[in-house]
Amino acid sequence: MSETPSGGAAPGSDSEGENALPPEVVIPLVPADADGPIRRSRAGLRKGQLSTLMNAANNRKDLIGVLRKAREQLPGDPSFGDPLSVSGPGGARAVARAADKLVGDTPSAAREIGFGALQVWQAMLERVGRGKGNQEITVMFTDLVAFSNWSLSAGDEATLELLRRVAKAIEPPIAERGGQVVKRMGDGVMAVFPSAERAVRAAINAKRNLADVKVRDYRPQMRIGLHTGSPREIGGDWLGVDVTIAARVMEAGGNGNTMLSEATLQSLKPETLAELGYAVKPYRRSFFAAPLSGVPEDLRIFRLSEN
């Protein structure tokens, strides 16, 4: 029978568990993630520097100018993004309106890049026929000359009175000639007519009625643009390059002229203008005037004048 060494305990006895030493525990003097805050601080600093650089580049006037020049070489309307070009339905226009609310109207590189992409998108839609309809109509745009400056000095009450009186003067002739007011845009309207003749007659009568409007010694002057084409009707609105052309034709109206595109003039009967006592003269852009954007290079415009 073997003996147990003195001072020891037989294996399996209770004293083995009581006298056993706990496993060695190593307590680190430095936390494992001690440099984590430093790394995060450096990363945050790099992000802040990058954000500062991006903001500085976004607001550089020379970069914005280069991007605007580049947009002139892209397909579509290089002015895409202004209120006239993004009015109405359509994916590109809807995105442009949303983008305008986010970035505002302050010039920036990001704004030019974004609207440049939307400009190309809209041009592609129109090239594949999504901007064309199967019905020929004449589009009218109107605009009060120097209205914004006058309204600032006249105040809200006089401004509202003027807009109401202008609407009463110009909208009845539109309706009487079978036209439809598609939208009202502050001091102007967009309307469509089933024929060029109806549109021209409505424009002449509207200008005659407007001559009687006077608010606080102010007589408003209105420019009108007419263009005949086949835009696409969607949900009571009209989409397509012909709408853009009509708006640009109006812009050529200067200080209150009525302007016709060549397409509208060719759609008139030869005797119509003679019956009305009017004639047309070719529009020639002045040397210092900016070229009309978003229209065909060969677009011809005519000014309607009374004999």
Protein Blocks (a to p, Z undefined) as FASTA:
>chain_A
ZZddehiacehiaklmmmpccddddddfbdfklmmmmmmmmmmmmmmmmmmmmmmmmmmm
klmmmmmmmmmmpgcjfkgoiaklmgcedjklmmmmmmmmmnomadcfklmmmmmmmmmm
mmmmmmnopmpcfbdcdddddddehklmmmmmnommlmmmmmmmmmmmmmmmmmmnopac
fbdehjaccdddfbfklmmmmmmmmmmmmmmgceehiacdddddddddddddeehiacdj
klmmmmmmmmmnonopacddfklmmmpcfklmmmnopacddddddfklccdehiafklcc
dddddZZ
